[in-house]
Amino acid sequence: RLSLGQQGYVLTSTGGGAEWAEANAIISRPTASAYLTVDATITKETQTALSFGATEFDSGPFLSSATPGRLTVPASQSGTYLAVAQVAWALGSLGALRVLLLKNGSSIAVVEIGNTVTEATQRMQISKLVSMNAADYVELAVYWTYSDSGTRMISNGTDDTFLQIARAA
């Protein structure tokens, strides 16, 4: 027999049986959006994980000041997540640009463009659905090569360089 629930609750299944849960907890999905607050200097031919100085929103919380380059899945929030990121490469000379999405330090997605002269800010996007357990994390890393210069800049700002995560299921 199933007892009748109350207003604001929905019937859920956890695999081991049915139970009542607050509707807002089911509808509301954990999300976070972190962004660079200062430009990042990237050394040529060195894969560099970016560190984020602030969040637009963070319901997890996913971002910790102790590990500002990571969005970490909070306890009891395991599931399938959509990780989305954008990197804004500032003006620069000839080179190959790479953006990597990492899970627990290992690459899960890569976007690369080669031999480009950026006369305007070059924005590159990357995304991936990924199964994550509590304490798993995603990072955003960059790499560039084939240039006369020793460094390239990544532009900061909420619309330039960011890493976002949202629970999909």
Secondary structure as the mmCIF struct_conf table of DSSP 4:
data_model
#
loop_
_struct_conf.conf_type_id
_struct_conf.id
_struct_conf.beg_label_comp_id
_struct_conf.beg_label_asym_id
_struct_conf.beg_label_seq_id
_struct_conf.end_label_comp_id
_struct_conf.end_label_asym_id
_struct_conf.end_label_seq_id
TURN_TY1_P TURN_TY1_P1 GLN A 7 GLY A 8
STRN STRN1 TYR A 9 SER A 13
BEND BEND1 GLY A 15 GLY A 16
STRN STRN2 ALA A 18 GLU A 22
HELX_RH_AL_P HELX_RH_AL_P1 ALA A 23 ILE A 27
HELX_LH_PP_P HELX_LH_PP_P1 SER A 28 PRO A 30
STRN STRN3 THR A 31 TYR A 35
BEND BEND2 THR A 37 VAL A 38
STRN STRN4 ALA A 40 THR A 43
TURN_TY1_P TURN_TY1_P2 LYS A 44 GLU A 45
STRN STRN5 THR A 48 ALA A 49
STRN STRN6 ALA A 54 ASP A 58
BEND BEND3 SER A 59 GLY A 60
STRN STRN7 LEU A 63 SER A 64
TURN_TY1_P TURN_TY1_P3 SER A 65 ALA A 66
STRN STRN8 THR A 67 THR A 72
HELX_LH_PP_P HELX_LH_PP_P2 VAL A 73 PRO A 74
TURN_TY1_P TURN_TY1_P4 ALA A 75 SER A 76
STRN STRN9 GLY A 79 TRP A 89
HELX_LH_PP_P HELX_LH_PP_P3 ALA A 90 ALA A 90
BEND BEND4 LEU A 91 LEU A 91
STRN STRN10 GLY A 92 LYS A 103
TURN_TY1_P TURN_TY1_P5 ASN A 104 GLY A 105
STRN STRN11 SER A 106 THR A 118
BEND BEND5 GLU A 119 ALA A 120
STRN STRN12 GLN A 122 MET A 132
TURN_TY1_P TURN_TY1_P6 ALA A 134 ALA A 135
STRN STRN13 TYR A 137 THR A 145
BEND BEND6 TYR A 146 TYR A 146
BEND BEND7 ASP A 148 GLY A 150
STRN STRN14 THR A 151 ILE A 154
BEND BEND8 GLY A 157 GLY A 157
TURN_TY1_P TURN_TY1_P7 THR A 158 ASP A 160
BEND BEND9 THR A 161 THR A 161
STRN STRN15 PHE A 162 ARG A 167
#
